[in-house]
């Protein structure tokens, strides 16, 4: 039987750029592993409120280890 262990959770907000330019990204790498998707989205939207650009996508990134 295999086990999946979460090693690290982070989120990245991708911003809309002006014209055809990339808007860049913001990454928060200190997210609790048991943080809910709704909590991560709320935090990402709060960061967006502090930026001059609008958020295009929010990615939840989970680093995991599969062991046997």
WOKA-V864849 format. One record per residue. N is the residue number from 0. RES is the residue in three letters. SS is DSSP state (hx for helix, st for strand, lp for the rest). Layout:
N:RES:SS + N:RES:SS
//
This chain:
0:UNK:lp + 1:UNK:lp + 2:UNK:st + 3:UNK:st + 4:UNK:st + 5:UNK:st + 6:UNK:st + 7:UNK:st + 8:UNK:st + 9:UNK:st + 10:UNK:st + 11:UNK:st + 12:UNK:st + 13:UNK:st + 14:UNK:st + 15:UNK:lp + 16:UNK:lp + 17:UNK:lp + 18:UNK:lp + 19:UNK:lp + 20:UNK:lp + 21:UNK:lp + 22:UNK:lp + 23:UNK:lp + 24:UNK:st + 25:UNK:st + 26:UNK:st + 27:UNK:st + 28:UNK:st + 29:UNK:st + 30:UNK:st + 31:UNK:lp + 32:UNK:lp + 33:UNK:lp + 34:UNK:lp + 35:UNK:lp + 36:UNK:hx + 37:UNK:hx + 38:UNK:hx + 39:UNK:hx + 40:UNK:hx + 41:UNK:hx + 42:UNK:hx + 43:UNK:hx + 44:UNK:hx + 45:UNK:hx + 46:UNK:hx + 47:UNK:hx + 48:UNK:hx + 49:UNK:hx + 50:UNK:lp + 51:UNK:lp + 52:UNK:lp + 53:UNK:lp + 54:UNK:st + 55:UNK:st + 56:UNK:st + 57:UNK:st + 58:UNK:st + 59:UNK:st + 60:UNK:st + 61:UNK:st + 62:UNK:st + 63:UNK:st + 64:UNK:st + 65:UNK:st + 66:UNK:st + 67:UNK:lp
//
